[in-house]
Amino acid sequence: MLKELPPKTCSIDRLITRLEDVQLVIQGKKIASRRNGRYADPGEIMELDGKKFEVVKVYQQSLGELTDQDAQAEGFSTVDSYKEYILTLHPKMPWLPQMKVWVHEFRPIT
């Protein structure tokens, strides 16, 4: 049985907002986005530069569970490069292994 997700904390149009990230999604190099809150439901459609993407999976993960494969889904080669990017965006944010984030996985709609 699927566990019911809590209410969203933000809307899907805020999931991918940075131009560099939009380009990575369009190029197929970014297929996931981790956020402190839940921005989308599975099945929801996100539109970026006129292209549509369907959210296929939403779940929680702790930062300590991140693998290089997870970082690659975010458009980075390693967890360390992803962590460096996130801490540049949020310089006062602590990177705590037990901290939970929401993972939003998506795919292009053709």
N, C-alpha and C positions, 0 to 999 in steps of 0.2 A: 504494500500500500504506500502511495506517495505521501510524504509529509507535506502538509499545507504550508505555503510560504507566508511570512508575515506581510503586512501592508508595505507597499513601496514607500520609500522615503524621498524619492525624487522622480522626475519623469524621464522617459527614454531619450528625449531630445537633449538631455544633459549628459548622457552616457559618454559620448565621444565628442569633445568640443575643440581640442587643440588641433591646429592645422596639420602639424606633423603626424599626429595620431590618425586624423582623417585620411591622410595620404597613405599611411601604412595599411589601413583597412581597405581602401580602394585597390591597392596593389596586392592584396591578399596576404600580406605579411603579418597582420594583426587580426586574430580571430577570437580574442577574448579581452575583457576589460575588468579589472578589479577595482572595486570602490568600497568606501566605508559603509555606504548604504545600498539599498536595493533599488535599482533604477528601472527595471523591466521585468515583465513576466515572460515565461516561455511562450513562443508564438507571436509575440509583439514584433512589429516591423519598425526598423530604424532606417531613415533615409539620409544619406550623405552624398553631397554633390550629385544629386539626381539618381543615385544608385540605391537599391533597397537591400537590406540585410535583415534576416530573421533571427531573433534570439531563440536558440535551441535548448539552452540549459542555463539554469540559475541555481547556484549553491554557495554555501559558505566554506571557507578554507582559512587555516591559520597561516600567517606569514612564514612560520617555521616549516610548513609542509611544502612550500614552493620548491619546484624542481627546475632544472634548466629547460625542460620541455614546456613547463608552464610559462617561463620567461619568453621562450620562443613564440608561444601563442600570443604573447603581448607585443611581439615585434623586436625582442632583444635576444642576444645570443646566450646570455647567462643570467642566473639569479642576481649576481653581483652588479651587472650592468643595469638590470631592471631596478634594483634597489637604489643605485646611484641616481637614476633618473627620477624616481619617486621622491627621494629625499631632496633633490634639487627643486622640485615643484612644491614640496611641503617641508621647508627647512627645520621647522620646529617639531615635526612629527617624530616620535620615537619609533624605531623599527624593532618591535617586540615580537619574538617568535610566537607567542601565544595570542597575539592580536588577530582577531577574525576579520576577514574582508568578504565581500560578496563578489563572486565570480559570475560574469555574464559572458557566455559563449555564443557566438553568432556565425552565420554563414550567408554568403551572397544569394540573392534570389535572382535567378536568370530567366 
